[in-house]
Structures are given as C-alpha cells and as structure tokens.
Amino acid sequence: MRYVRAGHGPTLVLIHGYGESLMSWRAVFDLLAPRADVIAIDLPGFGLSSKPATGYATDSLAADVLRALDALGVRRAVVAGHSLGGAVAVAAALMDTARIQGLVLIDAAVVGTPAAVSESRDASRTGSATGTAITEYEAVRTRFAAPHDPHWLAESDSAALYVPADDPRYRGALAAVLREFDFAYLTADRAARLTLPTLIVWGEYDEVFPLAAGQALAAALPGSRLKVVSRAWHRPHVERPAETADAIARFVTGR
C-alpha cells in the first residue's frame, strides 16, 4: 500500500473514494500537516497499491487499513474517509474501537447504494453494461487525474511511469469493488455501536449522495456533527479545500 506522511500533532488518516488515490487529498493535506500528523493512503486496488483480484468487501478493506496502521506504528488516530473511504473508515472504527478515536465522514458511501452501482450488480445484460461503463470511465479518467504529481510527491522512475488506465488489474479491481463492496454498510445495529466523536462533512450540491443522505447519517449518529460545505458537490475536500481542511483540523485538534 502506498502512503504519504507528514506533519506534527494528533494522527489523522485519510482514505480516498472509489476510482481515486491519495492524490485526491493533496489540497487539504498541505493545510492539515502543520496541525496534525497526516497519513494518506492508496487503498488496495487503487493508485500505486497492489491490485488483487478480490478482497474489496468493506470489512476486508478496513482490515487492510488497520494492518497498515500497525506497520506505521499508529496506536491512536482520527480516520477521515471520502465516499467509499467513509464506509471503510466506519468499518475500521467498529473493528478497532481502542485505536480509532474519531471519524470524519465526507459524503460517505454508507447509507445507500447509488443507482448506477445497483444496476451494475443486476445479472441482466443492462446491469453488465452499466458495470463495464463505470469501470471503463474510471480507468480512462486516470489519464487526466493520474495518481502522480512530481511537484508534490517524489517517486521512483518506475512508479512515476505507472498509468492505471494501461493496467488490466486496475480495471479488474474497479469491477471487483462494484461486486463486493457494501455501499449501505451502516445498518441500524452498526450505527448504535458507533459512539465515538464524528464529524460529517457534506457537499451542498452532492448528486451522488444528496444532502438528505448526510442529514440522515447525522440523525443516525446522535453524537455526530454535520458540516455542510456550500457550493460543493461530491468532493468538498477538492472543491472547497480551505473550508473543508479547517473543519477537519478543528475537529482533530479540538480547537
């Protein structure tokens, strides 16, 4: 698993969403590092991490994250997850209540499966076509949003040359996530067990998971606080980084 780490203070772990990599956190990473020990990771299947054929269930990815924290010597951390990464963060918190001291859920994929994903799981011909279209779009998108930025993150020559769009294993991982991942992970039973401090951040105009989903999530977690980012869509940490980073930093540091 690829990761980048910098900064000083309480540890904050950043988990990206579907079809993305740790590079999606670049804008907030540099704003957070002066106030926290920030770790951003590439989940298995994405970025420059390994891409096995299976192992993309929510609990499986959460276990991978916890093993990575073991390897990095992290005993206590706040975990922030965007979209798919939000569900992974929730699962990690339920698995290791002693280590995860807080959650930041950004437009998190925990309260319902997007219509396009539901179609992709349909055994019919239309469902198969939808899944193929989603994976092809996400694969091609890496040509324009590559998991590299030599001005920000130094890499070996071989790593810098890696293009996910040219890697059939990446398409396989994208398809496997659509089959295996639980986008409605936060059941009522799991929500009742999730008692740690939680900041919910939601884009005002999110079309993937509308604001009503964020409000429902906040209602399901009585100890949580909802921060609505105005003029943001599904990726407030990319679209409104200063406002999003400030909310996260205040939550992590308690100031």
N, C-alpha and C positions, 0 to 999 in steps of 0.2 A: 504494500500500500504506500503510495506516495503521500508525503505530508510536507508542510512548511510550518516552521515555528519561529516566533519572535515575540519580544516584549517582556514586560515585567508586571507582576501583580497576580491576582487570582487567575486560575487557569480557565480558559474559555475554549471550547472545542466547536468547530464549525463544520457542519455536514451539508453538502450541496444537494440539489434536487436532481430529478430524472434528466438524463441527457447532458449533464453538466459536469464540472470538475471543480477543484478547489479554486480555479481562476475566477469563478463567479463571485468570490468573496474579496477580490483584490481591493475594490474601492473602500470597503469598510475595514478590511484588515489593517491597513496603514493608519486608520483613525483609531482603531481599538488597541493596537500594540503598545502605545505609550501608557495605557491604563490597565492592561491585562497581559498575561502570558497566553498568547493566542496560537492555537493549533488548528490548521485547516487540512483536511484530508481528502484524498480521492477514494470514494467507496470502491470496493471490488466491482469490476465491470466497467469503470469509468476512468477518464483521464489517463494517467500512466500506471494505475494499479493493475494487477493481474486480472484476467478476464476468463474465469472458469465457465463451463457450460451451464452449470446450475449453482444454486446456493444464494438465491436472491429473495427468499422469503424475508419478511420483516424481521423476525427474530434472528435469522441467520446473519443478516447484515449488522444487526445490533451486537451480536456476539463478536463479529469481526472488529467492530469499533472498540469494544471493551478489551479485546486482545491487543489491539494497537495501543490503547492507553496503558495496558500492562507493560508493553515493550518500551513505552516512553516514560515509565515511572510516574504516571499521573495517579495520585491517590484520591484527589477531590477535584471536581470540575463542574462548571456550568456547561451544558451542552445546548448549542443552538442548531436547529435544523430547518432547512427551507424545503417546502413541498414534500417530496418523498423523504428527504432527510429529516423532516419533522417527525414522521412516523418512526424512523429509525431511532431518533433521539428519545421518543416516548418509550419505545421498547427497551432501550438501554437503561432508562431510568427505572423501569419496572424490574429489570433483571438484577440491577446492582444499586439498591437504594442507599447503600453506605457511601458509594463513590459519587453518584450524581446528586449534586446539592441544589440544582436549579435547572430550569428549562427555558429556552427561548424558542417559541414555535412561530415560524414565519410562513404564513399562507400554507399551513401544514396539511399534508395529504393523509388525514386521519379520520375524517368524518364521512367520507363517501367516495365511491369510485367514479371518476369522470366518465361521461357518456362514451367518449371515444374509446376508453380502455375497456368498458363493458362490452362494446361492440367487438373489440379485438379478441375478447375471450369467447365470443359466440362461435360455436362449431360450424356455423353456416359459412357459405362462400363469402358473404359480405363481411363477416367478422374476420376471416382470414385476410381479406384485402385491406381492412382497416388496420390490423396489426402490422402488415407489411408496409403500409403507407407511413405509419408512425415511426417505425424503426428506420425506414429509408430517409425520412425527413431529418430525424435526429442525427443520423450518421452524416448526411451531407452538410448539416449545419456546422459540423466541426471544422469544415474548410473555412468558415467565416468567423467562427468563435473557437479557435484552436485552444487546446489546454496548455499553451505556452505563451510567455511574454518575456523575451530576453532582457527587456529593460527593467523588469521587476524580479524575475526569478532565474537564477543561474542554473543551467542544466548541462549535462554531458552532451557531446555532439550526437551520440546515438539517440538519447532521449529527445533532444530538440527536433530530430528528424521524424519522430513518430507522428503519424497522421491517423487518427481513429477511423476516418472515412475509408481508408485503404485497408483496414484490418477486419477480416470477416469475423473474428472473435468478438469485436465490438458490436457488430450487428446481432450476433448470437446472444450477447449479454442483454442488449436492449429488448430483444424479443422475450428472453427468459424472465426479465423483470415484469413484463406485461402479463406473463402467465402466473408467476409465483408470488408477486408482492401483494400485500393486503392494504389497499388504499382506504379501507374502513376499519383500521386496526383498533381504534379507541372505542371499544364496547363500553356499556354502562358499568360492567364489572371492573374493567381496567381503569376507567375514569375514577371510580370510587377508591381505587388503590393509589391513585396518583395525587399525593397530598403535599408534594414539595412546591416551593415557590415557582410560579410560572408566569412568564411574560409572553403574551400572544401579540404578534405584530401582523397586521393585515393591510394589504393594499386596498384603497378605497374602491378602485375600479377593477378588481380582480375578476376575470371572466372564467378562469379555470375552476377556482373555488370562490364563489361570490362572498361578499362581506357577510351575508347572512350565515355562511358556514363558520366564519370566525366568531360571530356572535354566539352561535350555537355551541361552539367549542368553549368559549368563555363561560357560558351558562353551565356546561357540563363539569367544569373545573372551578368550584366555588372560590378557591384560594388564588385564582389567576387574575391578571390584569390585562385588559385589551387596549392596545395602542393602534389606532387607525392612522395609516400614513396617507395623507391627502395627495391626490394627483399621482398615485402609484397604482400599478396593475398587479401582476402576479409576482414581481421580483423587486420589492421595495428596497432591498439592500443594494441592488444595481441601479434602480431608477431614482431613488432618493437616499443616497448613501449617508450623507451627513446627518439627516434626521434619524435614520434607522440606527446608525452607529451610536449616536448619542443616547438613544433609548436603551440600547443593549448595554452600553458602558455604565449607565446609571443603575441598571438592574444588577449587573455583575458586581459593581463596587459598592453598591448601597448608598451612592451619593448622587 
